[in-house]
Amino acid sequence: MSNQGSQAAKVAALVAGGAVIGAGIGLLFAPQTGAETRRDVGRYTKKAQLQATRWSRTVQSGVKEVMDRSKSLIRKDDQKLRIEAV
């Protein structure tokens, strides 16, 4: 890895570490009780899971559509080659 790449990795690790530490401190000083915080985190994770599932289905259908279109284009090109070969 180049020197510039290792520096970028260090910066990214520091930013990620700072985010984790900041989130932990935020939870410690939150004005809610532990039960409320756990409930909110649980709700958030359920919403995030649902959104990720929807997003993955959308991506999956888009990929399938692109594959189907490319297959039909390949078939058309293959048919043109067969006609030209005759």
C-alpha angles and dihedrals in degrees: 000000000000122000090250091051093051091049090052090049090051092050091048091050091050092049092048091047091049091051092052093047091047092051091050093050090046090055092048093054097037115132091230131086120254092254092053092048092049090049091050092047090049091051091047093051091049091051091046091049091050092048092048090050091051091047093049091050090050092050091045093052091046092052091048091051092050091048092050091050093048091049091053091049091050090050091051091050090047091052091050090052091050092050092048091048092057 
